[in-house]
Every structure is written in structure tokens, then in C-alpha cells.
């Protein structure tokens, strides 16, 4: 958000803060959410690189398209185990997983 907009909002009584502050997440909880989102985003990117639709990928991992959509959206009903197993099914190595986890929000190593 640019500074001018931020200033206008504050002047009108709005409070500006982070998602962590709004949801009252501990640093551990925030890190867990960030990890889940990195893996979910990576799953979508890897699936697309393999030119697989969600339906095709669902068949590969013996799941459903709606479950794949939830995986890619970072839905809390999806376990980290399922995300990691799905990435491995797409050919990700342990090093690839480490790189995915270590990326910052711009996709570069952190």
C-alpha cells in the first residue's frame, strides 16, 4: 500500500496492521501458515509446469479435482503430509522441497 493511501486511511480512523496482528497469530503459527502457503503455491506451479490439469493431477494422486483445488488454495483441511506427497508425485526432490520452503514471497531464496 502506498504511503499516501495509508495516511488517508489512518486519518479516517482505520488501523493498519499485518495479517498476523489481525488474526492474533503467534510467530510459530504465522510460520506454519507461511509454510503451508509456500507448499500450496509450489504445488500449483509444479502441476502447471507439467502441463497437467487439476483433474489429470487428481487421477495421478488418486484424489479428486476439488481436493486438488483445496491443496492449491492452502485449505486448512489439507495436511502437510498430503501436500508433500503430492509434490513428490510431481517429481520434486528433497532439495526441491527445501528450496520451496526457503523461498521468500517473491520466489527467491531467502
C-alpha positions in Angstrom: 0.0 0.0 0.0 1.4 3.4 -0.9 2.1 5.9 1.9 -0.5 8.5 0.7 -3.3 5.9 0.9 -2.1 4.6 4.2 -2.0 8.1 5.6 -5.6 8.8 4.4 -6.9 5.6 5.9 -5.3 6.3 9.3 -6.7 9.9 9.3 -10.1 8.4 8.8 -9.7 6.1 11.8 -8.6 2.9 10.1 -6.0 0.8 11.8 -3.2 -0.6 9.5 -1.5 -3.8 10.5 -0.4 -7.2 9.4 -2.4 -10.4 9.0 -0.6 -11.8 12.0 -1.7 -8.9 14.1 -5.3 -9.1 12.8 -5.6 -12.8 13.4 -3.5 -12.6 16.6 -1.1 -15.3 15.4 2.0 -16.3 17.4 5.2 -16.3 15.4 5.1 -20.1 15.3 1.5 -20.0 14.0 2.4 -17.4 11.4 5.4 -19.5 10.2 3.2 -22.6 9.9 0.7 -20.7 7.8 3.5 -19.3 5.6 4.9 -22.9 5.2 1.5 -24.2 4.1 1.1 -21.4 1.6 4.6 -21.9 0.1 3.9 -25.6 -0.4 0.4 -24.9 -1.9 1.8 -22.3 -4.3 4.6 -24.6 -5.3 2.2 -27.5 -5.9 0.2 -25.3 -8.3 3.3 -24.1 -10.1 4.8 -27.6 -10.5 1.5 -29.0 -11.7 1.2 -26.3 -14.3 4.9 -26.8 -15.4 4.0 -30.5 -16.1 1.0 -29.2 -18.2 -1.4 -31.2 -16.0 -5.0 -30.1 -15.3 -6.3 -30.4 -11.8 -8.4 -33.4 -13.0 -5.3 -35.1 -14.5 -3.3 -34.5 -11.4 -6.1 -35.8 -9.2 -6.1 -39.0 -11.1 -2.3 -39.3 -10.7 -2.5 -39.0 -6.9 -5.8 -40.9 -6.7 -7.8 -38.0 -5.4 -10.5 -35.6 -6.7 -10.3 -32.3 -8.6 -11.9 -30.5 -5.7 -9.3 -31.9 -3.3 -6.5 -30.7 -5.6 -8.1 -27.2 -5.7 -8.1 -27.2 -1.9 -4.5 -28.3 -1.9 -3.6 -25.4 -4.2 -5.6 -22.9 -2.2 -3.8 -23.8 1.1 -7.1 -25.0 2.7 -6.6 -25.9 6.3 -8.3 -29.3 5.8 -5.4 -30.4 3.7 -2.5 -32.0 5.7 1.1 -31.0 5.1 1.7 -34.7 4.5 -0.7 -34.7 1.5 1.0 -31.5 0.1 4.4 -33.1 0.4 3.3 -36.4 -1.0 1.7 -34.6 -3.9 4.8 -32.6 -4.7 6.9 -35.8 -4.6 4.4 -37.4 -7.1 5.2 -34.5 -9.4 8.8 -35.3 -9.2 10.0 -32.9 -6.5 13.2 -34.0 -4.7 14.1 -33.3 -1.1 16.3 -30.4 -2.3 13.4 -29.0 -4.3 11.2 -29.2 -1.2 13.9 -27.4 0.8 14.1 -24.7 -1.9 10.3 -24.2 -1.9 10.3 -23.8 1.8 13.2 -21.4 1.8 11.8 -19.0 -0.8 10.6 -15.6 0.1 7.3 -14.1 -1.1 8.9 -13.2 -4.4 10.0 -16.7 -5.2 13.7 -16.2 -4.5 15.9 -18.0 -1.9 15.6 -16.4 1.5 
